[in-house]
């Protein structure tokens, strides 16, 4: 029987290979065979970890969540609108690494739509994200940076919809949406929120 340290190291290797497959092919291209090829291993080895596609997908979701939680974040110099801007910049595909992250999560939507448990996890992720955005919106309203007479939940939902709508456009047409244009579009959107045009 392999030592615990060897087992943990092998599982870390498997997780790294799963991430590389996700980043290159998305959830749609995630198979035991693809992960095995990435590791230069046999599919038989992987069946010790993933007896079926469902367990592989669930593990891949954990790997994607870990990458999301540990990635570098934009820092805001102050609360309110600056923090909202930083939170939205965090989800835009402004770098090759962020493009890979976006590709992974957008490809996961298909799996989540076809699986009640995965769908519930995605619903929870969106609720938590909107909650964080709402906190920034409320702080911006308190600071007089956003209209106080607009429901902060609606503003947060609008901001989330804008960001993910832009993400999808970038993934399909990166040449038309370089990083500088993404940032400019975001700043124009935030200007609209300040004046009430985007609410």
Secondary structure, 3 states (H helix, E strand, C coil): CCCHHHHHHHHHHHHHHHHHHHHHHCHHHCCHHHHHHHHCCCHHHHCCCCCCHHHHHHHHHHHHHHHHHHCCCCCCCCCCHHHHHHHHHCCCCCCHHHHHHHHHHHHHHHHHHCCHHHHHHHHHHHHHHHHHHHHHHHHHHHCCCCCCCCCHHHHHHHHHHHHHHHHHHHHHCHHHCCHHHHHHHHHHHHHHHHHCCCC
